[in-house]
Amino acid sequence: MDNNILILSEGMHSSIQDLGRKGYRSFGVPISGAMDKFSAILANKLLNNDEKLPVLEMTMIGPKIMFEDHSLIVLTGADMSPEINGSPIKMNHVYEVKTSDVLSFGSLVSGVRAYLGVKGGFLTENKLKSYSYYDGITSQETIHKGDRLRIASYDTSLEVASSKVKVKSAHFEARKLEVTKGPEFNRLTKKHRELLFSKRFKIGGMNNRMGYQLKNKFPGLKDSEIITSTTIPGTVQLTPSGTLIILMRDCPTTGGYPRILQLTDIAINQLAQKKENDVFKFDLESSFDFLGRLVSRFKD
């Protein structure tokens, strides 16, 4: 028999996410999945769950949740001052919750996205081999007040080997994001390249699961048009007006702007924990090959 949690308030952009919906890009379906995969996987690892199990992703403002049955839970990622029944709890630490216990959140201390993992995972809607919410694929894009979400039943005989872990602050405070050269990198002039790796870039207000737009204007390319081509999470596009856009987990499968850089998966996780006006530099890691990564990681 499965258990449930009741959403008393939804917070901001809270959704069920796993490691993504792979194998459907040829049909125009984004990969989706947790914005910060590191933190999502950590939540499952701390609970001795399979790392692919779905978690609840929360953005800046956490929801209020009542547990209608016993379970084990853990919170990873951004610190949103979590509490159980009004008493503060620690991040990256497994807790047992009982019937009618209420999980709530306060002020944002660090990061942007937090993850709630439950023992055995969430048992919500599974579409195209993934639990990840995405508008047009799943019946809803975010959770809503009054929703009842099914979770696995809690077996008290199951042991948790590692109940807590310390996460390095560098994950949230990274000032350099590792990138590789994108397919159109060679279109950049020497001046473009010097600016690209010397400039501190600032995150703009237009940032979400689909992409992050940067505030800094960058010199546009003389030949800025390309044939619509493959894009993946972490692709850095340069628009004709000089705007840099970094595509994130819900990004479209193709795009028509030059793909000048590609963030590594670690860098995508780090960027997912940044908000408007946070700054960073691009750090070129030339030992990786973009096309090789494209084939090996996102082959459909």
Secondary structure, DSSP 8 states (H G I E B T S, - for coil): --EEEEEEE--SS-EEE-S---S-GGGT------SSHHHHHHHHHHTT--TTS-EEEEESS--EEEESS-EEEEEEEEE--EEETTEE--TTB-EEE-TT-EEEE----EEEEEEEEETT-B----BTTB----BTTBS-SS--TT-EEEE----TT---S--B----THHHH-SEEEEEE-TTGGGS-HHHHHHHHHS-EEEEEEESSSEEEESS-----SS-----EE--TTEEEE-TTS-EEEE-TT--SEESS-EEEEE-HHHHHHHTT--TT-EEEEEE-TTS-HHHHHHHHH--
